[in-house]
Amino acid sequence: VVEWGDDVKAVSEDEAMVLVNHQATGDVCTLMMCLQDKGTVVRQMMWLMDHIFKYTNFGIVSLIHGDFFIRQGKAHRDQQLVLLKEHLEKYYRSRNRKWIVLFPEGGFLRKRRETSQAFAKKNNLPFLKHVTLPRLGATQVILKTLVAPQENGTPASGDTVIKESKSKGLQWVIDTTIAYPKGEPIDIQTWILGYRQPAVTHVHYRIFPVKDVPAEPEALTHWLYQRFIEKEDLLTHFYETGAFPPLQGQTKAISREMTLSNLWLVGIQSFAFLSGGMWYCIFQYFYHCLF
């Protein structure tokens, strides 16, 4: 993995919301790898992920960890946002969480691109190929619930869970863009089985103070759209040149190659095989008991 853009280590002990583009199940693996050397982030973060992952071997770990599984689709949207708010109020502070990670596109690029482009055409919005237009709901709930009073233009209210805590609330929004060579994303199966040739994954960060993020729904929607339009430009530049463009004020983009010990990687790989095998045995046991 090669990292670009702002250095997120500088804010690793502060509270942050991480917005990530979504291309495949391997995005989660990539982020987990990137964050291993970012202080205490990994053990103090909360994930928002599709509910289907609840029924996998690592879904059990996520349940214990206190992550939130969200159901997609219009029929569930309003109820899920209420459940998300309740989950944050119950677990985020009590478990000393600092970072929260979500994928605002609401699904994989290959599944949502056509629908997103049709929506953009209908509403005179930019035509995007490398990302899709993000959804507002979860982002708005997180900001409204976790941002300290008077930050982000949000007045003090009962919606925040800051009041019985010494926490300063969310202080940063980290806009994260994952790019795979030739635009070919890596899924979890490839991570585990390794049947593709090794490839370098590139991750770009931009850090925004939460006070600069608007609170009103219309303004927040525009702000969020702008982030994904910028992601489109970043990815277009990457696919054309093999590198991300320099940050504003820089003449040359600076990258940071990230390496982890082989022993750590072997340990993680072994755990993946063992937990997957155990989950399969449990499934077979209950299947035979029931049928």
C-alpha positions in Angstrom: 0.0 0.0 0.0 1.2 3.5 -0.9 -0.3 6.5 0.9 -0.7 10.0 -0.5 -2.0 13.4 0.6 -2.4 14.6 4.2 -0.7 12.7 7.0 -3.5 11.3 9.1 -1.1 10.2 11.9 -1.2 13.9 13.0 -4.9 13.5 14.0 -4.8 9.8 15.1 -5.6 10.7 18.7 -8.5 13.1 17.8 -12.0 12.0 16.9 -12.6 11.7 13.2 -15.1 10.5 10.6 -13.6 8.7 7.6 -15.4 8.9 4.3 -14.3 6.2 1.8 -15.2 5.4 -1.8 -16.3 1.8 -2.2 -15.3 -0.6 -5.0 -15.0 -4.1 -3.4 -14.9 -6.0 -0.1 -11.1 -5.6 -0.1 -11.5 -1.9 0.7 -12.0 -2.9 4.3 -8.9 -5.0 4.3 -6.9 -2.1 2.7 -8.1 0.4 5.4 -7.4 -2.0 8.2 -3.8 -2.5 6.9 -3.3 1.3 6.4 -4.5 2.1 10.0 -2.3 -0.5 11.7 0.5 2.0 12.2 -1.8 5.0 13.1 -1.6 4.8 16.9 -4.6 3.4 18.7 -7.0 4.0 15.8 -7.7 0.4 14.9 -8.9 -0.6 18.4 -10.8 2.6 18.9 -12.7 2.8 15.7 -16.3 1.9 14.7 -17.3 0.6 11.2 -20.5 1.0 9.3 -21.0 -1.9 7.0 -23.6 -3.7 5.0 -25.7 -6.1 7.1 -24.7 -9.1 5.0 -21.3 -9.0 6.6 -22.9 -9.9 9.9 -23.3 -13.4 8.7 -19.6 -13.9 7.9 -16.8 -15.1 10.2 -15.5 -11.6 10.8 -19.0 -10.4 11.3 -19.0 -12.1 14.7 -15.9 -10.1 15.6 -17.6 -6.9 14.4 -20.7 -7.6 16.5 -18.5 -8.0 19.6 -16.5 -4.9 18.7 -19.7 -2.8 18.5 -19.8 -2.0 14.8 -23.0 -1.1 13.0 -24.6 -3.2 10.3 -26.9 -1.2 8.0 -29.5 -2.5 5.7 -29.7 -0.9 2.2 -32.8 0.1 0.3 -35.5 2.7 0.5 -37.8 0.4 2.5 -35.3 0.3 5.4 -33.6 3.7 5.1 -35.5 5.8 7.7 -35.6 3.0 10.3 -31.9 2.3 9.8 -31.0 5.9 10.4 -32.9 5.9 13.7 -31.2 2.7 14.7 -27.8 4.2 13.8 -28.4 7.2 16.0 -29.4 4.9 18.9 -26.4 2.7 18.3 -24.0 5.7 18.4 -25.6 7.1 21.6 -25.3 3.7 23.3 -21.9 2.5 22.2 -19.7 5.2 20.7 -18.7 7.0 23.9 -19.2 4.0 26.3 -16.6 2.0 24.3 -14.2 4.9 23.9 -14.4 5.1 20.1 -12.5 7.8 18.3 -12.8 7.2 14.6 -15.9 6.1 12.6 -15.6 4.7 9.1 -18.4 4.7 6.5 -18.9 4.3 2.7 -21.4 7.1 1.7 -22.0 5.6 -1.7 -24.1 2.9 -0.1 -22.7 0.0 -2.1 -20.0 -1.2 -4.6 -19.2 1.0 -7.6 -20.1 -1.7 -10.1 -23.5 -2.1 -8.6 -24.5 1.6 -8.1 -22.8 3.4 -11.0 -25.6 3.1 -13.6 -28.3 4.2 -11.1 -26.1 7.1 -9.9 -25.4 8.3 -13.4 -29.1 8.2 -14.3 -29.9 10.2 -11.1 -27.1 12.7 -12.0 -28.5 13.1 -15.5 -32.0 13.7 -14.2 -30.9 16.3 -11.7 -28.3 18.0 -13.8 -25.4 16.8 -11.6 -21.9 15.8 -12.8 -21.5 12.5 -14.7 -19.1 10.3 -12.6 -17.4 7.1 -13.8 -15.0 6.2 -11.0 -17.2 6.9 -8.0 -21.0 7.4 -7.5 -22.9 10.2 -5.9 -23.0 9.7 -2.1 -26.0 9.4 0.1 -26.5 11.9 2.9 -28.4 10.0 5.6 -25.7 8.2 7.7 -23.2 11.1 7.3 -25.8 13.6 8.6 -26.8 11.3 11.6 -23.1 10.9 12.6 -22.4 14.6 12.5 -25.5 15.6 14.3 -24.9 12.9 17.0 -21.2 13.1 17.6 -20.1 16.7 16.8 -19.8 18.8 20.0 -22.2 21.7 20.5 -21.5 24.9 18.6 -19.1 23.1 16.2 -20.2 22.6 12.6 -22.8 25.3 13.1 -24.8 22.8 15.3 -26.4 24.3 18.5 -26.4 22.4 21.7 -29.2 19.9 21.8 -30.3 16.6 23.1 -29.1 15.0 19.9 -25.4 15.0 20.9 -23.8 12.4 23.1 -21.0 14.7 24.2 -22.6 16.1 27.3 -21.6 13.4 29.8 -18.1 13.0 28.4 -14.9 15.0 28.4 -14.6 14.3 24.7 -14.3 17.3 22.3 -16.5 15.4 19.8 -15.7 14.8 16.2 -12.9 17.2 15.2 -12.0 16.1 11.7 -13.5 14.6 8.5 -10.9 12.4 6.6 -11.8 12.1 3.0 -10.2 8.8 1.9 -9.8 7.7 -1.7 -8.7 4.1 -2.6 -7.3 3.5 -6.1 -6.4 0.1 -7.6 -4.0 -0.3 -10.6 -6.0 -0.3 -13.8 -9.2 0.3 -11.8 -9.3 -3.4 -10.9 -10.4 -3.7 -7.2 -9.3 -6.5 -4.9 -11.9 -8.5 -3.0 -11.5 -10.4 0.2 -11.3 -13.8 -1.6 -8.3 -12.5 -3.5 -6.7 -11.3 -0.2 -7.1 -14.7 1.3 -6.3 -17.0 -1.6 -3.8 -14.8 -3.4 -4.8 -16.0 -6.9 -3.9 -12.6 -8.6 -0.5 -11.2 -9.1 0.7 -8.8 -6.4 -0.4 -5.2 -6.9 0.2 -1.9 -5.1 -3.0 -0.3 -3.7 -2.9 3.5 -3.4 -4.8 5.5 -0.7 -5.2 9.2 -0.7 -6.2 11.3 2.3 -7.6 14.8 2.7 -8.3 16.2 6.2 -11.1 18.8 6.8 -11.8 20.5 10.2 -15.4 19.5 11.2 -16.1 23.2 11.8 -15.8 23.7 8.0 -18.5 21.1 7.3 -22.0 22.6 7.0 -24.8 21.3 9.2 -27.8 22.2 7.1 -29.0 19.2 4.9 -28.9 21.1 1.6 -25.4 22.6 2.2 -24.1 19.3 3.6 -25.4 17.5 0.5 -23.5 20.0 -1.7 -20.4 19.6 0.4 -20.5 15.8 0.2 -21.1 15.9 -3.5 -18.1 18.1 -3.9 -15.9 15.6 -2.1 -16.9 12.8 -4.5 -16.5 15.1 -7.5 -12.9 15.7 -6.2 -12.5 11.9 -5.8 -13.5 11.5 -9.5 -10.8 14.0 -10.5 -8.2 12.3 -8.3 -9.0 8.9 -9.7 -9.0 10.1 -13.3 -5.6 11.6 -12.7 -4.4 8.4 -11.1 -5.6 6.1 -13.9 -3.9 8.4 -16.5 -0.6 8.9 -14.7 -0.2 6.2 -12.1 0.0 8.8 -9.3 -2.2 11.2 -7.4 -1.8 14.9 -8.1 0.1 17.1 -5.6 -1.8 18.8 -2.8 -2.6 22.5 -3.1 0.6 24.5 -2.6 2.8 21.6 -3.5 4.7 21.3 -6.8 5.2 17.5 -6.5 3.0 14.8 -4.9 4.7 13.0 -2.0 3.9 9.3 -1.4 4.6 7.2 1.6 5.2 3.5 1.0 3.7 1.4 3.8 5.2 -2.0 4.8 4.1 -4.5 7.4 6.1 -7.4 8.8 5.8 -10.7 7.1 5.2 -12.4 10.4 2.2 -10.1 11.1 0.8 -10.9 7.6 1.2 -14.6 8.0 -0.6 -14.4 11.4 -3.5 -12.5 9.9 -3.7 -14.9 6.9 -3.7 -17.9 9.2 -6.4 -16.4 11.4 -8.5 -15.8 8.3 -8.2 -19.5 7.2 -8.9 -20.8 10.7 -11.9 -18.6 11.4 -13.4 -19.3 8.0 -13.0 -23.0 8.6 -14.5 -22.8 12.0 -17.5 -20.8 10.7 -18.0 -23.4 8.0 -18.0 -26.2 10.6 -20.5 -24.4 12.8 -22.8 -23.9 9.8 -22.6 -27.5 8.8 -23.3 -28.6 12.4 -26.5 -26.5 12.6 -27.6 -27.5 9.1 -27.4 -31.2 10.0 -29.2 -30.6 13.3 -32.0 -28.8 11.6 -32.4 -30.9 8.5 
